[in-house]
Amino acid sequence: MKRFKTETGRTMNGSIGVAISSDSLTATAVGDHRAPVSVPATLALTPKGARLINTPTAWPGSAGTGAVYQHFLDRVGDPVPVIGTTGEARLGADLVATAIANIAGPGPDQVTIAHPARWSAYQRGALRAALGRVGLPAQRMSLASAPIAALVGTDLPRPEAVVVAEIDASATEVSLVTGFAKRAPRVLETIRVDSLGVDALDRRLACHVLTQLNEPVDRPARAELLARCRIARAELANETATTVPVQLGHGARQLVRVVRAEFESLSAEPVNGLAAAIARAVTRAREQAISVDAVVLVGAGARIPLLIETLSTTTRARLTVPPDPTRAVARGAAQLAARAHLALPARPDWNHPPAQPATPRRIGSLDGHAQPEARNHRPANGPVVQQPQPTPLSRIAAAFCRLTTAR
């Protein structure tokens, strides 16, 4: 069984699922009950190879020894290259493929990559070509739309039509998926809602906290505050109140208490806009005689209480949030990878060169008949079989038998 290790030393086995979001890659493997690995989209390319890092300064030796690239996950298919810290330019598709190869390691059984539903056929083709350029075999790579992977990773009683809303860092994609009960799912429609992304909610919460401080904070403290607000937003999904620590000047620290009602008042406008977009998707499906059985929320903002409450009153379909909505797409992609692996025939090790085509026949021999050239034959998935070389005595015996038969 093939294995790969992450930057933290974690090892995964078997079929791997990778989910592409706007700011990170999430990977998991079938049979691994631990939390999936989520790595940010920061890639360092050095003479020693590629490595995914948290920030350009988090990895000692990254500066000055190679280029660091960021914000490339949404640049697949873009002809304008991404510029690294050293001025080097690379296509976004090549950077995404390099990051996936860095996660998958040398030769997993199967990898399924869940991409955003809005990707076009051109973008999917660009990623496939880039995966081939980094040495990942096409027969062991497959692509799947993120809403379909999310449904595979969610325990649903095989509904016929589902609206899947993936609330990402920068925006939300609302997709209508049909044919799931017949094991032939397809995405009929996808709309992008830019008004709601968890990053925007975190910034609103950070601005609210800044208004509660006794003194201004510098730029590094603001960056740390934004990270603290990201944690606070997740905590408010389960708690009615939380505390945000803020680092002030001269080593002082101030604790700001935030209650859920304050956060809901800050996020009411974008949340209501997303709820209205989901309700419109359900209405349009019903106008096409498609009965929506469920609305599934996945992504980092799937557990926002105000969103769940609003959707419960505006849509008549069943509302479902998986136990781990942030990693549901990656888990579904891993299950699709396992199914694809079972459907593939046994294959040789990827490190071995491919089999060479058979040598053409050679015309002409001592008895005037065409004789195949003696060569080695390799049966499928078997050892090399050495063919015996013809001798002059065997050729004379064969000619004598033909003359006797003719008489």
Residue pairs with C-beta under 8 A, 6 or more apart in sequence:
1 13
1 14
1 109
2 13
2 14
2 105
2 106
2 107
2 108
2 109
3 11
3 12
3 13
3 105
4 11
4 12
4 16
4 103
4 104
4 105
4 106
4 108
5 11
5 105
6 12
6 27
6 37
6 39
6 103
7 39
7 51
7 52
7 53
8 37
10 34
10 37
12 27
12 28
12 29
12 32
12 37
13 29
13 31
13 32
14 29
14 30
14 31
14 108
14 109
14 338
14 341
15 29
15 30
15 108
15 109
15 110
15 111
15 112
15 334
15 337
15 338
15 340
15 341
16 27
16 28
16 29
16 103
16 104
16 108
16 109
16 110
16 111
16 112
16 334
16 337
17 27
17 28
17 29
17 30
17 111
17 112
17 114
17 149
17 330
17 331
17 332
17 333
17 334
17 335
17 336
17 337
18 25
18 26
18 27
18 100
18 103
18 104
18 111
18 112
18 113
18 114
18 330
18 333
19 25
19 26
19 27
19 113
19 114
19 146
19 149
19 327
19 329
19 330
19 333
20 73
20 96
20 113
20 114
20 115
20 116
20 146
21 73
21 116
21 168
21 169
21 299
22 73
22 74
22 168
22 169
22 170
22 171
22 197
23 40
23 41
23 73
23 168
23 169
23 170
23 199
24 38
24 39
24 40
24 41
24 73
24 169
25 38
25 39
25 41
25 52
25 73
25 99
25 100
25 103
26 36
26 37
26 38
26 39
26 326
26 327
26 329
26 330
27 36
27 37
27 38
27 39
27 103
27 104
27 330
28 36
28 37
28 327
28 330
28 331
28 334
29 334
30 334
30 335
30 337
30 338
35 324
35 327
36 327
36 330
36 331
37 103
38 326
38 327
39 52
39 99
39 103
40 52
40 53
40 54
40 55
41 70
41 71
41 72
41 73
41 99
42 52
42 53
42 54
42 55
42 56
42 68
42 69
42 70
43 50
43 51
43 52
43 53
43 68
43 69
43 70
43 72
43 95
43 98
43 99
43 102
44 50
44 51
44 52
44 53
44 56
44 59
44 62
44 66
44 67
44 68
44 69
45 66
45 67
45 68
45 69
45 84
45 88
45 90
45 98
46 61
46 62
46 65
46 66
47 65
47 66
50 98
50 99
50 101
50 102
51 59
51 102
52 99
52 102
52 103
53 59
53 62
53 68
56 62
56 63
56 68
56 70
56 85
57 63
62 68
63 85
66 86
67 84
67 85
67 86
67 87
67 88
67 90
68 84
68 85
69 82
69 84
69 85
69 90
69 95
71 82
72 82
72 92
72 95
72 96
73 92
73 96
74 92
74 116
75 82
75 91
75 92
75 93
75 95
75 96
76 92
76 93
76 96
76 115
76 119
76 123
76 126
76 127
76 130
77 92
77 93
77 119
77 120
77 122
77 123
77 126
77 127
78 91
78 92
79 91
81 89
81 90
81 91
81 92
82 89
82 90
82 91
82 92
82 95
83 89
84 90
91 126
91 130
93 123
93 126
93 127
93 129
93 130
94 130
94 133
94 134
96 127
96 130
97 127
97 130
97 131
97 133
97 134
97 136
98 134
100 111
100 113
100 131
100 136
101 131
101 134
101 135
101 136
104 111
104 136
106 350
106 351
107 140
107 349
107 350
107 351
108 140
109 140
109 337
109 341
110 140
110 142
110 337
110 338
110 340
110 341
110 344
111 136
111 140
111 141
111 142
111 337
112 141
112 142
112 143
112 144
112 149
112 333
112 334
112 336
112 337
112 340
113 127
113 141
113 142
113 143
113 144
113 333
114 143
114 144
114 145
114 146
114 149
114 150
114 329
114 330
114 332
114 333
115 123
115 124
115 127
115 143
115 144
115 145
115 146
116 145
116 146
116 173
117 145
117 146
117 147
117 166
117 173
117 175
117 187
117 190
118 173
118 190
118 192
119 145
124 143
127 143
128 138
128 141
128 143
131 138
131 141
132 138
137 350
139 344
139 347
140 344
140 347
140 350
142 336
142 337
142 340
144 332
144 333
144 336
145 175
145 187
146 166
146 173
146 175
146 329
147 164
147 166
147 173
147 175
147 177
147 187
147 190
148 177
148 180
148 185
148 186
148 187
148 332
149 329
149 330
149 332
149 333
149 336
150 164
150 166
150 296
150 298
150 322
150 328
150 329
150 332
151 162
151 164
151 177
151 180
151 185
151 296
151 332
152 332
152 333
152 335
152 336
153 322
153 327
153 328
153 329
153 330
153 331
153 332
153 333
153 335
154 296
154 298
154 320
154 322
154 328
154 332
155 322
156 162
156 180
156 294
156 296
156 320
158 180
158 181
159 180
159 181
159 293
159 294
160 178
160 179
160 180
160 181
160 291
160 293
161 176
161 177
161 178
161 180
161 285
161 290
161 291
161 292
161 293
162 176
162 177
162 180
162 292
162 293
162 294
162 295
162 296
163 174
163 175
163 176
163 177
163 278
163 281
163 282
163 285
163 292
163 294
163 295
163 296
163 317
164 174
164 175
164 177
164 295
164 296
164 298
165 172
165 173
165 174
165 175
165 274
165 278
165 295
165 296
165 297
165 298
165 299
165 302
166 172
166 173
166 175
166 298
166 299
166 329
167 196
167 197
167 198
167 274
167 297
167 298
167 299
167 300
167 301
167 302
167 304
167 307
168 197
168 198
168 299
168 300
169 197
169 198
169 199
169 300
170 194
170 197
170 199
170 200
171 192
171 193
171 194
171 196
171 197
172 192
172 193
172 196
172 197
172 274
172 277
172 299
172 301
173 190
173 191
173 192
173 193
174 190
174 191
174 192
174 193
174 274
174 277
174 278
174 281
175 187
175 189
175 190
176 187
176 188
176 189
176 190
176 281
176 284
176 285
176 290
176 292
177 185
177 186
177 187
177 188
178 185
178 186
178 188
178 290
179 185
179 186
188 285
188 290
189 281
189 284
191 277
191 281
193 273
193 274
193 277
195 269
195 270
195 273
195 274
196 270
196 271
196 273
196 274
196 301
197 301
198 230
198 233
198 299
198 300
198 301
200 270
201 233
201 266
201 267
201 270
201 301
201 304
202 226
202 229
202 230
202 233
203 226
203 229
204 266
204 267
205 229
205 232
205 233
205 244
205 258
205 263
205 266
206 222
206 225
206 226
206 229
208 258
208 262
208 266
209 225
209 229
209 244
209 246
209 256
209 258
210 217
210 222
210 225
212 256
213 246
213 248
213 254
213 256
214 248
214 254
215 248
215 249
217 225
217 246
217 247
217 248
217 249
218 249
221 246
221 247
221 248
224 247
225 244
225 246
225 247
228 244
228 245
228 246
229 244
232 242
232 243
232 244
232 258
233 263
234 300
234 303
235 242
236 242
236 258
236 260
236 263
236 305
237 303
237 304
237 305
238 303
239 260
240 259
240 260
241 257
241 258
241 259
241 260
242 257
242 258
243 255
243 256
243 257
243 258
244 255
244 256
244 257
244 258
245 253
245 254
245 255
245 256
246 253
246 254
246 255
246 256
247 253
248 254
260 305
264 271
264 305
264 306
267 304
267 306
268 306
271 304
271 306
271 307
271 310
272 310
274 307
275 307
275 310
275 311
275 314
276 314
278 295
278 311
278 314
278 315
279 311
279 314
279 315
282 292
282 295
282 315
282 316
282 317
285 291
285 292
286 292
292 317
293 317
293 318
294 317
294 318
294 319
294 320
295 311
295 315
295 317
295 318
295 319
295 320
296 320
296 321
296 322
297 303
297 307
297 308
297 311
297 319
297 320
297 321
297 325
298 321
298 322
298 325
298 326
298 328
298 329
299 325
299 326
299 329
300 325
300 326
301 307
302 321
302 322
302 325
302 326
303 321
303 325
308 319
308 321
311 319
312 319
322 328
324 331
346 381
348 381
355 378
358 375
359 373
359 375
360 373
361 370
361 372
361 373
362 370
362 371
362 372
362 373
363 370
364 370
364 371
365 371
365 395
366 392
366 395
367 395
367 398
367 399
367 402
371 390
374 387
374 388
374 389
374 390
375 387
376 384
376 385
376 386
376 387
377 384
377 385
377 387
378 384
378 385
379 385
